[in-house]
Amino acid sequence: MKQLIWLIGQQTGFEIGEQITINMSMVKGYPRSVAPISIEKIDAGTMQLTLFGSDENPAGIMSADLSYPGAEGGSWIRNDIPISLISIPRR
């Protein structure tokens, strides 16, 4: 069975039309059915995100240089992926 891997990242200073780099982390935790343990964050690379105005198509672009450890470890590298809006933006 393949393991799902989720990455998280957070960065302040977003400006429309400007690229922002987000440091990404893999979070190693525990299933809900066992006793809690300390959460461990493992560096997993970076994601670059540029968002344009909501009326533009594409709505932005994303590049990623990510890696993850473990038996099924590897990398996920993508450049200039277009981002599309799939909902109406809140104003």
N, C-alpha and C positions, 0 to 999 in steps of 0.2 A: 504494500500500500504506500502510495506516495504521500510524503509529508507536505502539508501546506506551510508556507513561510510568509509571514507578514512583516513588513518593515514600517517603521514610523519615523517621522521627522517633523521638525518645527523650526520656523525662522521668522523673525520680525523684519520690518523694513520694506515690505512689498510696495512696489510702484508700478502702475499700469504701463506696459510697454518696455519695462526694464527687466533684464534677466536677474533672477535670484537663485542662489545656490543653497540647497538644503542638505545638511548632513543627515544621513539615514542610519537607523539602528535596527538590528533585529533584537527582539525582546524574548529572552528565554524565561519562561515562567513555569506554570504547573497547571494540570487539568483541574476542573472544578471538583472532581471526585476525590482529591487527595488533600492532605494538610498543606496550607500555604508555606511557601519558601520565599527567600529573598529573590526579587526580580533582578535579572542580569541583562544589561544592555551590551550588545556586541556591535562594534562599528561595521557598517555594511556598504559604505561608499557614499556617493553624492547623487543628487538629482538637480538638474537645472530647469527652471520653469520660467517662461515668459508668457504672461497673459495680456491680451489686447483688449480693446473695448468690447462690450457684449454684442455690438451690432456687426462685428467683423467675422469673416469666415476664412480661415479657421479662427477660433477664439483665442488661440495661443499655440505655443510649441513646447515640447518637453524633451529633454535628453537625460539619460541615466547611465551611470557607470556603477553598477551594484554587484556585490558578491556576498555569498553566504557560506558558512562552514558546514562541516558534518559529512556523513557518508554520502549524501546526495548533493553535496555542495557544488558550487559552480558560480557562474557569473551571468549577468543580464545587462548587456550594453546596447543602448539604442540612441540614435541621434535624430534630432529634429522631427519628432513625431507630432503631427498636427492634433490639436485638441479641439473638439467640437462641443458646443453647448447642446445638451439634450433636455433641458428644461428652460422655463422662462426665468430670467434673473429677478431676484427680489430687489426692490428699490425702496 
